Amino acid sequence: MNSAFRIVSSFLLILTFLFSSTNQLNAGETVEVLGSPDDVNLKLVALLNKMDPDYYSEDKTQGFNYRYRHRWSNPYDFNIFIGKVGKTSPDSIIRVESPRRGQEKMWREIIEQELLRKPPQEGAVPLSEKYHTVSQTLNLITPIASVGYNSWNSPLYNRRDTIVSMGIYFLVDLILAGGAYWYAQENLPKKNIWTNLANVQGPGSVWDSPNAIIVYTALALPRAIRMFDAWEDTAAHNKAAEFGWSFKF
C-alpha cells in the first residue's frame, strides 16, 4: 500500500509540475492603448468594476505603473499590468496574464472592443448563456463532461486549455478511483480451504466492503474540485455574455 501511495503521489506531483510549467510558458496578451498609463488606468478600472469589482491593486508591479489581480471569489482569473510602451511613446500598454490561454485572448478582445472601440473580429459571435445545473450535473457523472460543456463556444478556453483540463481530470479520476478500487479489492477477505469445503459464500464485492468508502472518497475528490471550477467557468462566461461582446472561437 505504501509503495502504491508513493507512486500515485509522485505521479500527481509530476503532473502538477508539468501543468504549472505549461501555464508559465504563456506569453500573455498585450494591447497598445493611446494615452498615458494614468488615463488608461482610469478606463481599465471602470471596465474591471463593470465586469466584477472583486479585485485588488498589487504593489509589486514588476516595472509597470499599475497591476491588478482577481480575488478568489472573482470568477475571472487575471493578472493585468499597465505601463508605457516606451519613454518617448504617447501610447501605453495593457498586458493580461492568466493560467488559461483562452482567457488571455478573451481579455484582449474585450479591451479592444471596449477601450479601443474596435469592431469584433471577422467571424466573431455573441455568447449564449450557460447553466450551472447542466455543468454541475455533468460533473457528477464525470468532470471531463463538465469541462467539455463549459469550454464549448466559450472564450474562457481554447483548444489546448480544453485538452489539458480534460486530461488532468481524466488522469486524476483514473489514478485515484482506480487505485482506491484496487486497494479495496486486494483487502477483501480471502476464502481458504476450509471455507471452500464448507461452501461458505465468498467475500462479496468491493462496493459491499468496509473499504468502499475509500473508493467513494476517491471519486468525490476530483468532482469536489471541479464543482468550484465549474461555478467559476459558468459565472465568468455568463457575465461576459451580459455585455453583448462578440468573440471568435
C-alpha angles and dihedrals in degrees: 000000000000093000092049090049091051092050093050092045092050092048093051091049091051091047091050091049092050092048092049091047091051090052091049090057090066109112093204126227124278131197126188114221127188111243142052120300089253093055093044090047091059091052094046094048089052089052093048091049090051094051099039126331093206099105137096142218114254118218094206099075097169092229096317124113097238137015131187131189133186123247120234093259092054109098090215121080111212147145108193127187131191122197145135122285090221141336094265098032120104090210129091129208131227115202121193124195127183136160087246122062090210093059091049090056090045091057091048092053092047092050091048093050097040105035102024094035090225118162116248117273118271109278094021117142134192119257126259121219120265125207129232092210092057094046094046094045091052088048091059089056095044132328088229091068091050091052090049092052095048095044095049109106091345126127090215091080135042122193094272092049090052095048093046094047093046091046094051094049091046093051094044091049092047096046099041099039094036093047092046092049091049091050093048092048093048090053097052112121110270123226116236133198093275095052089048092052091047090048091233115177115262126256094272128227131319091251091060095047127095089247092062088095088067091057093047090049091050090052092046097051100070090040091054091051092047091048090070093040090050091052090051093047094049095043094047092047094049093047090054089047092055093069097053097238117158125224136193115228 
